[in-house]
Amino acid sequence: MRIIGNIPHPDMRITVFHMNDKFIVKFEAGPMEQVYKFDQEIFPGFEAVEKLVTHEFKENVLKRFNEMFMDMRNSINRKE
């Protein structure tokens, strides 16, 4: 797997990888990450993947990160 690019964002790190005819887009925020895989036949290059990751897509990822964080925090609080 090799890094082919990064997509700038102020609140999370977005890295695009290429591996086995797939583009892998990894979003990282704090202790959490989300990974999406896209077939190279449909998205032929970094530019196509970059266009796929729209403002709306990023906003939805951030919402999921918030939900993930709340789940993690609630689990930790239940343990105490």
ABEGO torsion letter per residue (X at the ends): XBBAEBBBBAABBBBBBBBGGBBBBBBBBEABBBBBBBBAAABABAAAAAAABBAAAAAAAAAAAAAAAAAAAAAAAAAX
